[in-house]
Amino acid sequence: MPNFNSNSGSERQVDPVNRNLNENEDMDLLMEQILENINTTPIGQVLKKIASLPEVRKEKVLGVRQQLTEGKYDLNKRLDIALDKVLEDLMT
């Protein structure tokens, strides 16, 4: 008698639960490797510096925004100074 089962020998059923578990395990392993090596990579060092930056001071941002709209803020000079500081920090 012919086998009318929808699962033929050449087809493979994928168990969605086990597939998700394997994907989660792979992701966990990847995250562990990233966290172990984060301080030794250049991007990790940059992220560490970013994380140590102080919180944004809204009143200062609003003050600079107002100076910009009034034309009282020398943006090019400030950008040069900021860029010099960033490059100096990256070099040390």
BELQUIWO-V288970 format. One line per field, one symbol per residue. ss: DSSP state (@ for helix, = for strand, . for the rest). phi: phi as a letter, one per 20 degrees, with the letter a starting at -180 (. if undefined). burial: + if it has 9 or more other ideal C-beta (glycine too) atoms within 8 Angstrom, else -. Layout:
# BELQUIWO-V288970
ss->???
phi->???
burial->???
This chain:
# BELQUIWO-V288970
ss->...............@@@@@@@@@@@@@@@@@@@@@@@@@.@@@@@@@@@@......@@@@@@@@@@@@@....@@@@@@@@@@@@@@@@@.
phi->.feeffeefeecedefffffffffffffffffffffdfeedgfffffffffeffffegffffffgffffemddefffffffffgfffffffe
burial->------------------+-----------------++-----++++++-----------+--+--++----+----+--------------
